[in-house]
Amino acid sequence: MATPEEAERIVKEVKEYYGYLDHDMMDDIGRFNSDYRRRIDANWLKMENAASHSIKVLARNISGSGARFVFELLQNADDKNDPPFISFQIHPKHIVVECNEDGFTSLDLKAICSVG
């Protein structure tokens, strides 16, 4: 099982791979040039909207169920010998998933974060 520090490093690697700009970086850009910050925000919103539409279309075509990734998470939780536990916290811009699965690897995280 990964330590909290290793888990944080892995999440950071995935965020960097997908081009995530953290709030501190965006604030620095805004202090440097507020117009750049505004334009970056506007362009990211356009890209997120385009990606969101593409992902929805892809998800419908990949599986008959729009909840395929949920089934994957449930399967991971059920792989453990102990009684499975999983909880979902749904927020406007993110989902928090907690489970007692102890074999979750960096490859599992990268697979769940990938579209295909």
TIKOL-245854 format. One record per atom (N, C-alpha, C): residue number from 0; residue in three letters; atom name; z, y, x. Coordinates in nm, 4 decimals. Atoms other than C-alpha are relative to their C-alpha. Layout:
BEGIN
[pt NUM,"ALA","CA",[Z,Y,X]]
...
***
This chain:
BEGIN
[pt 0,"MET","N",[0.0000,-0.1170,0.0855]]
[pt 0,"MET","CA",[0.0000,0.0000,0.0000]]
[pt 0,"MET","C",[0.0000,0.1239,0.0906]]
[pt 1,"ALA","N",[0.0080,-0.1238,-0.0771]]
[pt 1,"ALA","CA",[-0.0823,0.3466,0.1294]]
[pt 1,"ALA","C",[0.1279,0.0813,-0.0160]]
[pt 2,"THR","N",[-0.1123,-0.0929,0.0086]]
[pt 2,"THR","CA",[0.1933,0.5893,0.2127]]
[pt 2,"THR","C",[-0.0469,0.1229,-0.0776]]
[pt 3,"PRO","N",[0.0428,-0.1236,0.0677]]
[pt 3,"PRO","CA",[0.1968,0.9182,0.0198]]
[pt 3,"PRO","C",[-0.0898,0.0866,0.0888]]
[pt 4,"GLU","N",[0.0814,-0.0802,-0.0919]]
[pt 4,"GLU","CA",[0.0543,1.0880,0.3297]]
[pt 4,"GLU","C",[-0.1413,-0.0573,0.0111]]
[pt 5,"GLU","N",[0.1318,0.0635,-0.0070]]
[pt 5,"GLU","CA",[-0.2291,0.8337,0.3572]]
[pt 5,"GLU","C",[-0.0774,0.0219,-0.1296]]
[pt 6,"ALA","N",[0.0652,-0.0222,0.1294]]
[pt 6,"ALA","CA",[-0.3038,0.8658,-0.0148]]
[pt 6,"ALA","C",[-0.0526,0.1429,-0.0096]]
[pt 7,"GLU","N",[0.0429,-0.1405,0.0027]]
[pt 7,"GLU","CA",[-0.3190,1.2446,0.0178]]
[pt 7,"GLU","C",[-0.1217,0.0207,0.0899]]
[pt 8,"ARG","N",[0.1133,-0.0116,-0.0921]]
[pt 8,"ARG","CA",[-0.5557,1.2121,0.3172]]
[pt 8,"ARG","C",[-0.1258,-0.0588,-0.0641]]
[pt 9,"ILE","N",[0.1148,0.0650,0.0633]]
[pt 9,"ILE","CA",[-0.7828,0.9741,0.1243]]
[pt 9,"ILE","C",[-0.0559,0.0873,-0.1124]]
[pt 10,"VAL","N",[0.0448,-0.0887,0.1080]]
[pt 10,"VAL","CA",[-0.7961,1.2055,-0.1790]]
[pt 10,"VAL","C",[-0.0707,0.1218,0.0583]]
[pt 11,"LYS","N",[0.0633,-0.1154,-0.0651]]
[pt 11,"LYS","CA",[-0.8770,1.4973,0.0539]]
[pt 11,"LYS","C",[-0.1397,-0.0369,0.0503]]
[pt 12,"GLU","N",[0.1314,0.0448,-0.0464]]
[pt 12,"GLU","CA",[-1.1628,1.2964,0.2089]]
[pt 12,"GLU","C",[-0.0992,-0.0095,-0.1161]]
[pt 13,"VAL","N",[0.0877,0.0127,0.1167]]
[pt 13,"VAL","CA",[-1.3055,1.2191,-0.1361]]
[pt 13,"VAL","C",[-0.0380,0.1386,-0.0520]]
[pt 14,"LYS","N",[0.0285,-0.1367,0.0467]]
[pt 14,"LYS","CA",[-1.2745,1.5859,-0.2417]]
[pt 14,"LYS","C",[-0.1010,0.0673,0.0915]]
[pt 15,"GLU","N",[0.0934,-0.0619,-0.0937]]
[pt 15,"GLU","CA",[-1.4528,1.7004,0.0755]]
[pt 15,"GLU","C",[-0.1385,-0.0625,-0.0119]]
[pt 16,"TYR","N",[0.1280,0.0695,0.0147]]
[pt 16,"TYR","CA",[-1.7238,1.4378,0.0283]]
[pt 16,"TYR","C",[-0.0780,0.0556,-0.1191]]
[pt 17,"TYR","N",[0.0652,-0.0508,0.1202]]
[pt 17,"TYR","CA",[-1.7961,1.5725,-0.3201]]
[pt 17,"TYR","C",[-0.0094,0.1524,-0.0044]]
[pt 18,"GLY","N",[0.0200,-0.1437,-0.0087]]
[pt 18,"GLY","CA",[-1.7882,1.9374,-0.2072]]
[pt 18,"GLY","C",[0.1034,0.0864,-0.0684]]
[pt 19,"TYR","N",[-0.1058,-0.0763,0.0663]]
[pt 19,"TYR","CA",[-1.4593,2.0472,-0.3625]]
[pt 19,"TYR","C",[0.0478,0.1138,0.0895]]
[pt 20,"LEU","N",[-0.0559,-0.1153,-0.0706]]
[pt 20,"LEU","CA",[-1.3476,2.3955,-0.2573]]
[pt 20,"LEU","C",[0.1359,0.0295,-0.0613]]
[pt 21,"ASP","N",[-0.1343,-0.0188,0.0559]]
[pt 21,"ASP","CA",[-0.9718,2.4356,-0.2931]]
[pt 21,"ASP","C",[0.0274,0.1470,-0.0308]]
[pt 22,"HIS","N",[-0.0329,-0.1352,0.0472]]
[pt 22,"HIS","CA",[-0.8027,2.7411,-0.4436]]
[pt 22,"HIS","C",[0.0236,0.0963,0.1155]]
[pt 23,"ASP","N",[-0.0238,-0.0883,-0.1146]]
[pt 23,"ASP","CA",[-0.6915,2.8805,-0.1064]]
[pt 23,"ASP","C",[-0.1312,0.0469,0.0612]]
[pt 24,"MET","N",[0.1293,-0.0361,-0.0569]]
[pt 24,"MET","CA",[-1.0472,2.8713,0.0262]]
[pt 24,"MET","C",[-0.0719,0.0997,-0.0906]]
[pt 25,"MET","N",[0.0665,-0.0911,0.0927]]
[pt 25,"MET","CA",[-1.1818,3.0371,-0.2877]]
[pt 25,"MET","C",[0.0672,0.1372,0.0001]]
[pt 26,"ASP","N",[-0.0707,-0.1282,-0.0085]]
[pt 26,"ASP","CA",[-0.9124,3.3056,-0.2679]]
[pt 26,"ASP","C",[-0.0388,0.0751,0.1266]]
[pt 27,"ASP","N",[0.0426,-0.0633,-0.1255]]
[pt 27,"ASP","CA",[-1.0068,3.3723,0.0960]]
[pt 27,"ASP","C",[-0.1399,0.0592,-0.0140]]
[pt 28,"ILE","N",[0.1357,-0.0502,0.0220]]
[pt 28,"ILE","CA",[-1.3716,3.4074,-0.0047]]
[pt 28,"ILE","C",[0.0048,0.1256,-0.0862]]
[pt 29,"GLY","N",[-0.0139,-0.1163,0.0878]]
[pt 29,"GLY","CA",[-1.2699,3.6485,-0.2827]]
[pt 29,"GLY","C",[0.0523,0.1219,0.0732]]
[pt 30,"ARG","N",[-0.0514,-0.1131,-0.0783]]
[pt 30,"ARG","CA",[-1.0724,3.8618,-0.0382]]
[pt 30,"ARG","C",[-0.1058,0.0539,0.0956]]
[pt 31,"PHE","N",[0.1067,-0.0409,-0.0904]]
[pt 31,"PHE","CA",[-1.3677,3.8664,0.1992]]
[pt 31,"PHE","C",[-0.1072,0.0774,-0.0751]]
[pt 32,"ASN","N",[0.1049,-0.0645,0.0781]]
[pt 32,"ASN","CA",[-1.6209,3.9539,-0.0694]]
[pt 32,"ASN","C",[0.0119,-0.0484,-0.1447]]
[pt 33,"SER","N",[-0.0244,0.0400,0.1392]]
[pt 33,"SER","CA",[-1.5381,3.9530,-0.4393]]
[pt 33,"SER","C",[-0.1293,-0.0374,-0.0724]]
[pt 34,"ASP","N",[0.1270,0.0352,0.0632]]
[pt 34,"ASP","CA",[-1.9062,3.9420,-0.5361]]
[pt 34,"ASP","C",[-0.0402,-0.1423,0.0366]]
[pt 35,"TYR","N",[0.0276,0.1386,-0.0401]]
[pt 35,"TYR","CA",[-1.9516,3.6204,-0.3328]]
[pt 35,"TYR","C",[0.0824,-0.0961,-0.0851]]
[pt 36,"ARG","N",[-0.0892,0.0873,0.0773]]
[pt 36,"ARG","CA",[-1.6535,3.4696,-0.5131]]
[pt 36,"ARG","C",[-0.0512,-0.0128,-0.1431]]
[pt 37,"ARG","N",[0.0502,0.0024,0.1370]]
[pt 37,"ARG","CA",[-1.7921,3.5650,-0.8540]]
[pt 37,"ARG","C",[-0.1268,-0.0848,-0.0092]]
[pt 38,"ARG","N",[0.1255,0.0750,0.0010]]
[pt 38,"ARG","CA",[-2.1347,3.4223,-0.7677]]
[pt 38,"ARG","C",[0.0229,-0.1491,0.0237]]
[pt 39,"ILE","N",[-0.0326,0.1413,-0.0242]]
[pt 39,"ILE","CA",[-1.9875,3.1003,-0.6292]]
[pt 39,"ILE","C",[0.0575,-0.0621,-0.1270]]
[pt 40,"ASP","N",[-0.0591,0.0511,0.1246]]
[pt 40,"ASP","CA",[-1.7773,3.0567,-0.9449]]
[pt 40,"ASP","C",[-0.1075,-0.0242,-0.1060]]
[pt 41,"ALA","N",[0.1058,0.0126,0.1010]]
[pt 41,"ALA","CA",[-2.0812,3.1162,-1.1674]]
[pt 41,"ALA","C",[-0.0926,-0.1170,0.0325]]
[pt 42,"ASN","N",[0.0890,0.1093,-0.0387]]
[pt 42,"ASN","CA",[-2.2989,2.8756,-0.9685]]
[pt 42,"ASN","C",[0.0675,-0.1362,-0.0139]]
[pt 43,"TRP","N",[-0.0723,0.1271,0.0160]]
[pt 43,"TRP","CA",[-2.0306,2.6039,-0.9627]]
[pt 43,"TRP","C",[0.0074,-0.0390,-0.1472]]
[pt 44,"LEU","N",[-0.0058,0.0296,0.1430]]
[pt 44,"LEU","CA",[-1.9963,2.6330,-1.3396]]
[pt 44,"LEU","C",[-0.1337,-0.0554,-0.0487]]
[pt 45,"LYS","N",[0.1325,0.0500,0.0378]]
[pt 45,"LYS","CA",[-2.3724,2.5877,-1.3807]]
[pt 45,"LYS","C",[-0.0203,-0.1428,0.0499]]
[pt 46,"MET","N",[0.0159,0.1349,-0.0551]]
[pt 46,"MET","CA",[-2.3689,2.2842,-1.1497]]
[pt 46,"MET","C",[0.0887,-0.1010,-0.0724]]
[pt 47,"GLU","N",[-0.0899,0.0902,0.0727]]
[pt 47,"GLU","CA",[-2.0674,2.1337,-1.3269]]
[pt 47,"GLU","C",[-0.0563,-0.0340,-0.1375]]
[pt 48,"ASN","N",[0.0581,0.0252,0.1320]]
[pt 48,"ASN","CA",[-2.2376,2.1740,-1.6639]]
[pt 48,"ASN","C",[-0.1197,-0.0939,0.0100]]
[pt 49,"ALA","N",[0.1161,0.0870,-0.0187]]
[pt 49,"ALA","CA",[-2.5592,2.0150,-1.5345]]
[pt 49,"ALA","C",[0.0448,-0.1414,0.0361]]
[pt 50,"ALA","N",[-0.0498,0.1316,-0.0405]]
[pt 50,"ALA","CA",[-2.3681,1.7309,-1.3674]]
[pt 50,"ALA","C",[0.0677,-0.0700,-0.1169]]
[pt 51,"SER","N",[-0.0696,0.0579,0.1148]]
[pt 51,"SER","CA",[-2.1557,1.6774,-1.6770]]
[pt 51,"SER","C",[-0.0992,-0.0625,-0.0971]]
[pt 52,"HIS","N",[0.1023,0.0528,0.0908]]
[pt 52,"HIS","CA",[-2.4632,1.6342,-1.8931]]
[pt 52,"HIS","C",[-0.0625,-0.1260,0.0590]]
[pt 53,"SER","N",[0.0619,0.1157,-0.0651]]
[pt 53,"SER","CA",[-2.6222,1.3969,-1.6399]]
[pt 53,"SER","C",[0.0927,-0.1201,-0.0003]]
[pt 54,"ILE","N",[-0.0972,0.1094,-0.0038]]
[pt 54,"ILE","CA",[-2.3052,1.1905,-1.6097]]
[pt 54,"ILE","C",[0.0164,-0.0618,-0.1383]]
[pt 55,"LYS","N",[-0.0125,0.0533,0.1365]]
[pt 55,"LYS","CA",[-2.2744,1.1594,-1.9878]]
[pt 55,"LYS","C",[-0.1196,-0.0875,-0.0356]]
[pt 56,"VAL","N",[0.1202,0.0787,0.0276]]
[pt 56,"VAL","CA",[-2.6344,1.0389,-2.0153]]
[pt 56,"VAL","C",[0.0046,-0.1306,0.0786]]
[pt 57,"LEU","N",[-0.0086,0.1187,-0.0843]]
[pt 57,"LEU","CA",[-2.5848,0.7978,-1.7253]]
[pt 57,"LEU","C",[0.1039,-0.0978,-0.0531]]
[pt 58,"ALA","N",[-0.1068,0.0866,0.0508]]
[pt 58,"ALA","CA",[-2.2593,0.6638,-1.8683]]
[pt 58,"ALA","C",[-0.0439,-0.0730,-0.1266]]
[pt 59,"ARG","N",[0.0477,0.0658,0.1227]]
[pt 59,"ARG","CA",[-2.4234,0.5938,-2.2037]]
[pt 59,"ARG","C",[-0.1001,-0.1101,0.0332]]
[pt 60,"ASN","N",[0.1019,0.0980,-0.0356]]
[pt 60,"ASN","CA",[-2.7058,0.4085,-2.0298]]
[pt 60,"ASN","C",[0.0553,-0.1165,0.0817]]
[pt 61,"ILE","N",[-0.0567,0.1051,-0.0849]]
[pt 61,"ILE","CA",[-2.4877,0.2098,-1.7878]]
[pt 61,"ILE","C",[0.0699,-0.1055,-0.0838]]
[pt 62,"SER","N",[-0.0845,0.0928,0.0747]]
[pt 62,"SER","CA",[-2.2629,0.0525,-2.0446]]
[pt 62,"SER","C",[-0.0037,0.0351,-0.1470]]
[pt 63,"GLY","N",[-0.0060,-0.0250,0.1431]]
[pt 63,"GLY","CA",[-2.2400,0.0124,-2.4176]]
[pt 63,"GLY","C",[0.1243,0.0775,-0.0382]]
[pt 64,"SER","N",[-0.1250,-0.0697,0.0297]]
[pt 64,"SER","CA",[-1.8939,0.1654,-2.3954]]
[pt 64,"SER","C",[0.0117,0.1238,0.0867]]
[pt 65,"GLY","N",[-0.0217,-0.1226,-0.0755]]
[pt 65,"GLY","CA",[-1.8241,0.5235,-2.2924]]
[pt 65,"GLY","C",[0.1294,-0.0018,0.0782]]
[pt 66,"ALA","N",[-0.1303,0.0076,-0.0666]]
[pt 66,"ALA","CA",[-1.4864,0.4083,-2.1616]]
[pt 66,"ALA","C",[0.0008,-0.1049,0.1109]]
[pt 67,"ARG","N",[0.0095,0.1029,-0.1040]]
[pt 67,"ARG","CA",[-1.6100,0.1765,-1.8842]]
[pt 67,"ARG","C",[0.1017,0.0214,0.1110]]
[pt 68,"PHE","N",[-0.0937,-0.0224,-0.1096]]
[pt 68,"PHE","CA",[-1.3966,0.3438,-1.6158]]
[pt 68,"PHE","C",[0.1433,-0.0318,-0.0428]]
[pt 69,"VAL","N",[-0.1335,0.0354,0.0500]]
[pt 69,"VAL","CA",[-1.0900,0.2955,-1.8382]]
[pt 69,"VAL","C",[0.0188,-0.1511,0.0087]]
[pt 70,"PHE","N",[-0.0091,0.1458,-0.0112]]
[pt 70,"PHE","CA",[-1.1654,-0.0767,-1.8542]]
[pt 70,"PHE","C",[0.0220,-0.0420,0.1448]]
[pt 71,"GLU","N",[-0.0191,0.0311,-0.1424]]
[pt 71,"GLU","CA",[-1.1913,-0.0815,-1.4733]]
[pt 71,"GLU","C",[0.1446,0.0249,0.0413]]
[pt 72,"LEU","N",[-0.1392,-0.0303,-0.0338]]
[pt 72,"LEU","CA",[-0.8506,0.0858,-1.4418]]
[pt 72,"LEU","C",[0.0946,-0.1021,-0.0618]]
[pt 73,"LEU","N",[-0.0842,0.1010,0.0653]]
[pt 73,"LEU","CA",[-0.6987,-0.1560,-1.6929]]
[pt 73,"LEU","C",[-0.0094,-0.1341,0.0722]]
[pt 74,"GLN","N",[0.0169,0.1252,-0.0735]]
[pt 74,"GLN","CA",[-0.8440,-0.4491,-1.5026]]
[pt 74,"GLN","C",[0.0778,0.0045,0.1308]]
[pt 75,"ASN","N",[-0.0775,-0.0141,-0.1236]]
[pt 75,"ASN","CA",[-0.6928,-0.3168,-1.1785]]
[pt 75,"ASN","C",[0.1481,-0.0186,-0.0278]]
[pt 76,"ALA","N",[-0.1426,0.0124,0.0326]]
[pt 76,"ALA","CA",[-0.3518,-0.2880,-1.3455]]
[pt 76,"ALA","C",[0.0348,-0.1440,-0.0361]]
[pt 77,"ASP","N",[-0.0252,0.1369,0.0446]]
[pt 77,"ASP","CA",[-0.3837,-0.6386,-1.4906]]
[pt 77,"ASP","C",[-0.0115,-0.1016,0.1133]]
[pt 78,"ASP","N",[0.0149,0.0909,-0.1135]]
[pt 78,"ASP","CA",[-0.4684,-0.7921,-1.1488]]
[pt 78,"ASP","C",[0.1335,-0.0337,0.0654]]
[pt 79,"LYS","N",[-0.1313,0.0195,-0.0619]]
[pt 79,"LYS","CA",[-0.1035,-0.7665,-1.0455]]
[pt 79,"LYS","C",[0.0746,-0.1132,-0.0704]]
[pt 80,"ASN","N",[-0.0764,0.1112,0.0576]]
[pt 80,"ASN","CA",[0.1367,-1.0603,-1.0996]]
[pt 80,"ASN","C",[0.1075,0.0469,-0.0969]]
[pt 81,"ASP","N",[-0.1019,-0.0541,0.0899]]
[pt 81,"ASP","CA",[0.3986,-0.8394,-1.2671]]
[pt 81,"ASP","C",[-0.0648,0.0395,-0.1326]]
[pt 82,"PRO","N",[0.0580,-0.0503,0.1255]]
[pt 82,"PRO","CA",[0.3572,-0.7296,-1.6291]]
[pt 82,"PRO","C",[-0.0709,0.1333,0.0256]]
[pt 83,"PRO","N",[0.0747,-0.1228,-0.0295]]
[pt 83,"PRO","CA",[0.0871,-0.4610,-1.6185]]
[pt 83,"PRO","C",[0.0584,0.1217,-0.0701]]
[pt 84,"PHE","N",[-0.0417,-0.1284,0.0556]]
[pt 84,"PHE","CA",[0.1801,-0.0987,-1.6751]]
[pt 84,"PHE","C",[-0.1072,0.1011,0.0356]]
[pt 85,"ILE","N",[0.0940,-0.1090,-0.0267]]
[pt 85,"ILE","CA",[-0.0608,0.1907,-1.7097]]
[pt 85,"ILE","C",[0.0279,0.1116,-0.1000]]
[pt 86,"SER","N",[-0.0144,-0.1148,0.0898]]
[pt 86,"SER","CA",[-0.0296,0.5405,-1.8529]]
[pt 86,"SER","C",[-0.1081,0.1017,0.0332]]
[pt 87,"PHE","N",[0.1022,-0.1033,-0.0145]]
[pt 87,"PHE","CA",[-0.2822,0.8172,-1.9063]]
[pt 87,"PHE","C",[0.0568,0.1311,-0.0509]]
[pt 88,"GLN","N",[-0.0345,-0.1352,0.0438]]
[pt 88,"GLN","CA",[-0.2054,1.1885,-1.9207]]
[pt 88,"GLN","C",[-0.1309,0.0786,-0.0022]]
[pt 89,"ILE","N",[0.1269,-0.0695,0.0162]]
[pt 89,"ILE","CA",[-0.5046,1.3781,-2.0555]]
[pt 89,"ILE","C",[0.0256,0.1503,-0.0007]]
[pt 90,"HIS","N",[-0.0103,-0.1452,-0.0112]]
[pt 90,"HIS","CA",[-0.5355,1.7435,-1.9540]]
[pt 90,"HIS","C",[-0.1401,0.0591,-0.0187]]
[pt 91,"PRO","N",[0.1322,-0.0591,0.0231]]
[pt 91,"PRO","CA",[-0.8189,1.9911,-2.0210]]
[pt 91,"PRO","C",[-0.0991,-0.0216,0.1146]]
[pt 92,"LYS","N",[0.0931,0.0099,-0.1123]]
[pt 92,"LYS","CA",[-0.9627,1.9590,-1.6687]]
[pt 92,"LYS","C",[0.0231,-0.1209,0.0896]]
[pt 93,"HIS","N",[-0.0235,0.1188,-0.0818]]
[pt 93,"HIS","CA",[-0.8204,1.6361,-1.5309]]
[pt 93,"HIS","C",[0.0773,-0.1056,-0.0779]]
[pt 94,"ILE","N",[-0.0734,0.1124,0.0574]]
[pt 94,"ILE","CA",[-0.6699,1.2992,-1.6109]]
[pt 94,"ILE","C",[0.0932,-0.0528,0.1078]]
[pt 95,"VAL","N",[-0.0951,0.0632,-0.0912]]
[pt 95,"VAL","CA",[-0.3577,1.1553,-1.4489]]
[pt 95,"VAL","C",[0.0187,-0.1435,-0.0479]]
[pt 96,"VAL","N",[-0.0158,0.1414,0.0323]]
[pt 96,"VAL","CA",[-0.3511,0.7753,-1.4396]]
[pt 96,"VAL","C",[0.1080,-0.0564,0.0907]]
[pt 97,"GLU","N",[-0.1058,0.0653,-0.0763]]
[pt 97,"GLU","CA",[-0.0378,0.5907,-1.3325]]
[pt 97,"GLU","C",[0.0005,-0.1470,-0.0377]]
[pt 98,"CYS","N",[-0.0109,0.1427,0.0283]]
[pt 98,"CYS","CA",[-0.0157,0.2147,-1.2966]]
[pt 98,"CYS","C",[0.0787,-0.0673,0.1115]]
[pt 99,"ASN","N",[-0.0797,0.0715,-0.0986]]
[pt 99,"ASN","CA",[0.1844,-0.0464,-1.1113]]
[pt 99,"ASN","C",[-0.0855,-0.0910,0.0873]]
[pt 100,"GLU","N",[0.0897,0.0790,-0.0826]]
[pt 100,"GLU","CA",[-0.1192,-0.1985,-0.9408]]
[pt 100,"GLU","C",[0.0237,0.0381,0.1451]]
[pt 101,"ASP","N",[-0.0359,-0.0326,-0.1377]]
[pt 101,"ASP","CA",[-0.0365,-0.2257,-0.5708]]
[pt 101,"ASP","C",[-0.1118,-0.0226,0.0999]]
[pt 102,"GLY","N",[0.1089,0.0244,-0.0925]]
[pt 102,"GLY","CA",[-0.3730,-0.3146,-0.4224]]
[pt 102,"GLY","C",[-0.1086,0.1061,-0.0045]]
[pt 103,"PHE","N",[0.0994,-0.1064,0.0140]]
[pt 103,"PHE","CA",[-0.5516,0.0126,-0.5004]]
[pt 103,"PHE","C",[-0.0325,0.0556,0.1376]]
[pt 104,"THR","N",[0.0410,-0.0395,-0.1344]]
[pt 104,"THR","CA",[-0.7505,0.1005,-0.1889]]
[pt 104,"THR","C",[-0.0828,0.1277,-0.0044]]
[pt 105,"SER","N",[0.0864,-0.1181,-0.0066]]
[pt 105,"SER","CA",[-0.9511,0.3970,-0.0679]]
[pt 105,"SER","C",[-0.1375,-0.0328,-0.0576]]
[pt 106,"LEU","N",[0.1288,0.0392,0.0584]]
[pt 106,"LEU","CA",[-1.2635,0.2014,-0.1671]]
[pt 106,"LEU","C",[0.0056,0.0013,-0.1524]]
[pt 107,"ASP","N",[-0.0166,-0.0065,0.1456]]
[pt 107,"ASP","CA",[-1.1275,0.1682,-0.5224]]
[pt 107,"ASP","C",[-0.0098,0.1443,-0.0485]]
[pt 108,"LEU","N",[0.0031,-0.1416,0.0378]]
[pt 108,"LEU","CA",[-1.0719,0.5458,-0.5392]]
[pt 108,"LEU","C",[-0.1418,0.0538,0.0083]]
[pt 109,"LYS","N",[0.1365,-0.0492,-0.0173]]
[pt 109,"LYS","CA",[-1.4200,0.6185,-0.4047]]
[pt 109,"LYS","C",[-0.0922,-0.0574,-0.1066]]
[pt 110,"ALA","N",[0.0833,0.0617,0.1035]]
[pt 110,"ALA","CA",[-1.5752,0.3731,-0.6527]]
[pt 110,"ALA","C",[0.0216,0.0661,-0.1352]]
[pt 111,"ILE","N",[-0.0291,-0.0645,0.1285]]
[pt 111,"ILE","CA",[-1.3998,0.5319,-0.9504]]
[pt 111,"ILE","C",[-0.0551,0.1424,-0.0032]]
[pt 112,"CYS","N",[0.0486,-0.1383,-0.0058]]
[pt 112,"CYS","CA",[-1.5052,0.8801,-0.8321]]
[pt 112,"CYS","C",[-0.1520,0.0085,0.0052]]
[pt 113,"SER","N",[0.1458,-0.0045,-0.0078]]
[pt 113,"SER","CA",[-1.8711,0.7816,-0.7923]]
[pt 113,"SER","C",[-0.0591,-0.0164,-0.1392]]
[pt 114,"VAL","N",[0.0656,0.0072,0.1301]]
[pt 114,"VAL","CA",[-2.1150,0.8115,-1.0790]]
[pt 114,"VAL","C",[-0.0553,-0.1389,-0.0240]]
[pt 115,"GLY","N",[0.0677,0.1278,0.0165]]
[pt 115,"GLY","CA",[-2.3012,0.4854,-1.0192]]
[pt 115,"GLY","C",[0.0915,-0.1144,0.0133]]
***
